[in-house]
Amino acid sequence: MRRLARVLLSALALLMPAMAAMAAAPGAPACAAGQPVREERYLTIGGIAQWVVLKGDDCRNPVLLVVHGGPGNPLSPYLDGLYAGWEKHFTLATWDQRGAGRSFTRNPVAPDTTEQLLSVGLLAADGVDFAAWTAQRLGKRRVILFGGSWGSALAVHMARLRPGLFGAYVGAGQMVSHAEGSMASYRKTLDLARAAGDAPTVAALAAIGAPPWTNPRAPGILRRATRIYEGKLAEPAPPDYFTRAPRYAGAADLADYERGEDFSWLQFVGIRGQGMQATLDLYRAGPDFPIPVFLLQGEHDLVTVPEVARRWFDGLKAPHKEFVLLPRTGHDQNPTMLRAQLALLREKAAPLVD
């Protein structure tokens, strides 16, 4: 009997490493030290073909799942320039959300359709599907969730849908509530324009009036005004940040990117203000947040005003949370923001998934 027990224990010891690997990520490919990851292709997500990108210098590195903003502004054409050097530390994973970029190419829709085809829930479910596939593909239990602007709101919904997939959430330019955020953006920008004696901008903002809006052009008018004043206060981004990789710079890519951007934006604002943005309110889910959260906000962000993000953050009950206010930074990426993001991701988020 004792001999049989010893045999069984020895067999179990031999099987345990294989069983552990299978439990970690069934179907994951072998990962050799220093093996790079390079995949750019269509993947079926949510029942349709969507464009995905995986890029990294070593498959053993943590996975950083990048949720792009806009909506309608995929980062796949810009990863090489915007996140240059990050591939040494992370495997970058992103997808062109349905209705955007090359996902729009494969699933075209008339950009000016009045039918509401996109929703926060649908896009968040797509993101979770992609995260699960990526984790399995690369043999990871959890990945880091990383979103900015529109992508920050979507990432929060993804984290709540499947918290076990994510070791941490890192957000920038956090979008919280359409009602509160748009009003804060409008008032702060109008105050700056008045203080500067900027009659054209004051007149443009007065013409659209304070939100809520039924005119789909109104958010774009406010965004142009915010760029003026962020440009005066924040460190600018170098031109090469948003230089397209040559493989994404063809005429067809440029045309489809623009058409997808138009479609996604109209789906976001709605013909009469009833688009996806009208449903955005992170407070509805309550204060409990299931994973560690790190927020980085530009002190001069006029789109997602830091005071609004801070109020939501302060009310969160999370395993761990940190709020970082970045000087000389607005809503969009600049050197200050990217340095702070990379440092935080390496020092604080990566250990949570290693």
Buried (B, 14 or more C-beta within 10 A) or exposed (E): EEEEEEEEEEEEEEEEEEEEEEEEBEEBEEBEEEEEBEBBEBBEBBEEBBBBBBBBBBBBBBBBBBBBBBBBBBBBBBBBBBBEEBBEBBBBBBBBBBBBBBBBBBBEBEBEEEEEEBEBEBBBBBBBBBBBBBBBBBBBEBBBBBBBBBBBBBBBBBBBBBBEBBBBBBBBBBBBBBBBBBBBBBBBBBEBBBEEEBEEBBEBBEEBEEBBBEBBEBBEBBBEBBBBBBEEBBBEBEEEBBBBBEEBEEEEBEEBBEBBBBBBBBBBBBBEBBBBBBBBBBEEEEEEBBBBBBBBBBEBBBBBBBEBBBBBBEEBEBEEBBBBBBEBBBBBBBBBBBEBBBEBBBEBBBEBBE
